[in-house]
């Protein structure tokens, strides 16, 4: 073969290799899309199970962001305290003013221990319901830290112990 023949042969080999790679990539893309869809379905199902669990436990379950906004609270809070979920998530001071307790020192303790020190906190608090009743709760708060160790939010659960205290 002459020089042109060798170049043509090399070009054909290269084109065939590129075609095979393109088919492999397309196959991988189809497989990847299928796997992503399967994982997404699994994640949605898992989230739905978690939400059902959180909505049906006899605890107030909530998440408060670093800036004080309540990101999530379950509807049990409405049953126990009378505040709506909408009131909680739209009022930036809701957690500070309503959920941290009738005593402002409880707010400062949780804020210092969880947000500033990044430590879990368990505290007994008195919460005032929307209709003015004082209810006793045990609250357990767990901070979530990013990879740098900065607390991004806290997750809390509060158990009504009013009847036990009586």
C-alpha positions in Angstrom: 0.0 0.0 0.0 1.1 3.5 -0.7 1.0 6.4 1.8 -2.6 7.4 0.9 -3.7 3.8 1.4 -2.1 3.6 4.8 -3.8 6.9 5.8 -7.1 5.7 4.5 -6.8 2.4 6.4 -5.8 4.3 9.6 -8.7 6.7 9.1 -11.2 3.8 8.7 -9.8 2.1 11.9 -10.1 5.4 13.8 -13.7 6.0 12.5 -14.7 2.4 13.5 -13.2 2.9 16.9 -15.1 6.2 17.3 -18.4 4.6 16.2 -17.9 1.8 18.8 -17.2 4.4 21.5 -20.3 6.4 20.5 -22.4 3.3 20.7 -20.9 2.5 24.1 -21.6 6.1 25.4 -25.2 5.9 24.1 -25.7 2.6 25.8 -24.2 4.0 29.0 -26.5 7.1 28.7 -29.6 4.8 28.4 -28.5 2.7 31.4 -27.6 5.8 33.4 -31.0 7.4 32.7 -32.7 4.2 33.8 -30.7 4.0 37.0 -31.4 7.7 37.7 -35.1 7.1 37.2 -35.0 4.0 39.5 -33.1 5.9 42.2 -35.4 8.9 42.0 -38.4 6.6 42.4 -36.8 5.0 45.4 -36.0 8.4 46.9 -39.6 9.6 46.4 -41.0 6.5 48.0 -38.5 6.8 50.9 -39.4 10.5 51.4 -43.2 9.6 51.4 -42.6 6.9 54.1 -40.7 9.4 56.2 -43.4 12.1 55.8 -46.1 9.7 56.8 -44.1 8.6 59.8 -43.3 12.2 60.9 -47.0 13.3 60.4 -48.3 10.4 62.5 -46.0 10.4 65.5 -47.3 12.1 68.7 -44.4 14.6 68.7 -43.9 18.0 67.3 -41.1 17.6 64.7 -39.5 20.6 63.2 -36.4 22.0 61.4 -35.1 25.5 62.0 -32.5 27.1 59.7 -29.6 29.0 60.9 -31.3 32.4 60.3 -34.2 31.3 62.5 -36.7 30.4 59.9 -38.8 27.3 60.5 -38.3 25.2 57.4 -40.5 22.3 58.4 -42.9 21.4 61.2 -45.4 18.6 61.3 -49.2 19.1 61.8 -49.0 17.6 65.3 -48.0 21.1 66.4 -51.4 22.4 65.3 -53.1 19.6 67.3 -51.2 20.4 70.5 -50.5 24.1 70.3 -53.1 25.5 67.9 -50.6 27.2 65.5 -50.9 26.3 61.9 -48.0 25.0 59.8 -48.3 28.2 57.6 -47.9 30.4 60.7 -44.7 28.6 61.6 -43.1 28.6 58.2 -44.0 32.2 57.3 -43.0 33.9 60.6 -39.2 34.2 60.8 -39.4 34.5 64.6 -41.8 31.7 65.2 -39.3 29.3 66.6 -37.8 32.0 68.8 -41.1 33.4 70.0 -43.3 30.2 70.2 -41.3 26.9 70.0 -38.3 27.6 72.2 -40.4 28.0 75.3 -42.2 30.6 77.5 -38.9 31.4 79.1 -36.5 33.2 76.8 -33.6 31.5 78.6 -34.7 28.2 76.9 -34.2 29.9 73.5 -30.8 31.1 74.5 -29.7 27.7 75.8 -30.8 25.9 72.6 -29.3 28.6 70.4 -26.0 28.6 72.2 -25.6 24.9 72.6 -26.9 23.8 69.1 -26.2 26.7 66.8 -23.0 28.1 68.4 -21.4 25.0 69.9 -22.9 22.5 67.5 -24.0 20.1 70.3 -27.2 18.3 70.8 -29.5 19.7 73.5 -32.3 18.2 75.6 -34.3 20.6 77.6 -37.6 20.7 79.4 -39.7 23.7 78.3 -43.1 25.3 78.8 -44.7 26.2 75.6 -47.7 28.6 75.3 -50.4 27.4 73.1 -52.2 29.8 70.7 -55.1 29.9 73.2 -52.8 30.8 76.1 -52.4 27.4 77.9 -49.0 26.5 79.2 -47.9 23.0 78.2 -44.8 21.1 79.4 -42.6 19.6 76.7 -39.3 17.7 76.6 -37.4 18.9 73.6 -34.5 17.2 72.0 -32.6 19.3 69.4 -29.9 17.9 67.0 -27.7 20.3 64.9 -26.8 19.5 61.3 -23.3 20.6 60.3 -21.8 21.0 56.9 -18.4 19.6 55.9 -16.7 22.6 57.5 -18.4 22.0 60.8 -20.8 25.0 60.5 -24.3 24.3 61.8 -26.7 24.8 59.0 -30.0 23.9 60.7 -31.4 22.1 63.7 -33.9 19.3 63.8 -36.0 19.1 66.9 -38.6 16.9 68.4 -40.8 17.9 71.3 -42.9 15.5 73.4 -45.8 16.8 75.4 -45.4 15.8 79.0 -48.1 18.0 80.5 -50.3 15.1 81.7 -47.2 13.4 83.2 -46.3 16.6 85.1 -49.8 16.8 86.6 
